């Protein structure tokens, strides 16, 4: 029974953290202690803290739902599944993509028929 709880509790906690808005992601010391007492591994807690850190550095990459106000005062709801795979590209891949776009921007297509 304890083994099942040690598997289910971390998964549920991570799932809950994934659906909460980014502003709720702060893990207090008490929460970390409670997670450890519940049998959550150090690795899982570390991953949760890393996710929180990434969400605070770049709110657009936060997993979950958040509300923002646009320029006209309308509330807009943004749903996110996390950072896009493009953000995980290496610097070399990013430079290649940037150079490709520059090349395409300077290209002129002649649409005349022969």
VMD Tcl script that draws the C-alpha trace (Angstrom):
set ca {
  {0.00 0.00 0.00}
  {2.80 2.43 0.90}
  {4.52 1.62 -2.37}
  {1.39 2.52 -4.33}
  {1.03 5.79 -2.43}
  {4.67 6.66 -3.12}
  {3.93 6.31 -6.82}
  {0.50 7.95 -6.93}
  {1.12 10.94 -4.61}
  {4.04 12.42 -6.61}
  {2.18 11.95 -9.88}
  {-0.91 13.67 -8.49}
  {1.13 16.53 -7.05}
  {2.95 17.09 -10.32}
  {-0.36 16.94 -12.16}
  {-1.88 19.51 -9.84}
  {1.11 21.80 -10.19}
  {0.82 21.49 -13.95}
  {-2.74 22.83 -14.05}
  {-2.31 25.65 -11.56}
  {-1.40 29.13 -12.75}
  {2.30 29.99 -12.72}
  {1.88 32.41 -9.81}
  {0.90 29.52 -7.52}
  {4.02 27.46 -8.23}
  {6.05 28.66 -5.23}
  {7.11 25.72 -3.09}
  {7.52 26.78 0.49}
  {9.91 24.96 2.83}
  {6.87 23.48 4.57}
  {5.60 22.09 1.27}
  {8.98 20.55 0.50}
  {9.03 18.91 3.94}
  {5.46 17.65 3.42}
  {6.44 16.21 0.04}
  {9.43 14.43 1.59}
  {7.23 13.03 4.38}
  {4.78 11.81 1.72}
  {7.61 9.83 0.17}
  {8.29 12.04 -2.84}
  {11.85 11.48 -4.06}
  {14.53 14.17 -3.99}
  {14.71 13.98 -7.78}
  {10.97 14.70 -8.15}
  {11.16 17.65 -5.75}
  {14.20 18.97 -7.61}
  {12.30 18.74 -10.92}
  {9.35 20.59 -9.39}
  {11.64 23.38 -8.19}
  {13.33 23.60 -11.61}
  {9.93 23.87 -13.27}
  {9.00 26.68 -10.87}
  {12.27 28.47 -11.60}
  {11.75 28.27 -15.37}
  {8.17 29.52 -15.02}
  {9.31 32.54 -13.01}
  {12.08 33.40 -15.48}
  {9.79 33.18 -18.50}
  {6.06 33.25 -17.66}
  {5.17 32.43 -21.28}
  {6.76 29.00 -20.80}
  {4.76 28.18 -17.67}
  {2.58 25.10 -17.84}
  {-1.06 25.76 -17.06}
  {-3.61 28.52 -17.44}
  {-3.19 32.24 -16.81}
  {-5.22 35.36 -17.38}
  {-3.89 38.63 -18.71}
  {-5.49 41.96 -19.65}
  {-5.06 43.24 -23.18}
  {-4.64 46.91 -24.12}
  {-8.40 47.45 -24.11}
  {-8.94 45.94 -20.66}
  {-10.34 42.63 -21.93}
  {-9.34 39.51 -20.03}
  {-7.55 36.97 -22.19}
  {-6.98 33.39 -21.02}
  {-3.74 31.75 -22.12}
  {-3.31 27.98 -21.92}
  {0.18 26.54 -22.20}
  {1.78 23.12 -22.26}
  {5.21 24.58 -21.56}
  {8.05 25.85 -23.68}
  {8.02 25.14 -27.38}
  {10.53 22.62 -28.71}
  {12.15 25.49 -30.63}
  {13.33 26.99 -27.34}
  {15.39 23.86 -26.72}
  {17.44 24.27 -29.91}
  {21.18 24.66 -29.67}
  {22.79 28.01 -30.45}
  {24.07 26.63 -33.75}
  {20.58 25.51 -34.81}
  {19.14 28.89 -33.79}
  {21.77 30.73 -35.89}
  {21.06 28.52 -38.91}
  {17.33 29.24 -38.63}
  {17.97 32.96 -38.24}
  {20.26 33.03 -41.29}
  {17.68 31.11 -43.31}
  {15.00 33.66 -42.47}
  {17.35 36.54 -43.39}
  {18.04 34.89 -46.74}
  {14.31 34.47 -47.42}
  {13.56 38.08 -46.44}
  {15.98 39.35 -49.11}
  {14.66 37.04 -51.82}
  {12.57 38.40 -54.66}
  {10.29 35.97 -56.49}
  {9.68 36.76 -60.14}
  {6.12 35.74 -60.89}
  {6.17 36.65 -64.59}
  {5.10 33.99 -67.04}
  {7.29 33.03 -69.97}
}
mol new
graphics top color blue
foreach p $ca { graphics top sphere $p radius 0.5 }
foreach p [lrange $ca 0 end-1] q [lrange $ca 1 end] { graphics top cylinder $p $q radius 0.2 }
display resetview
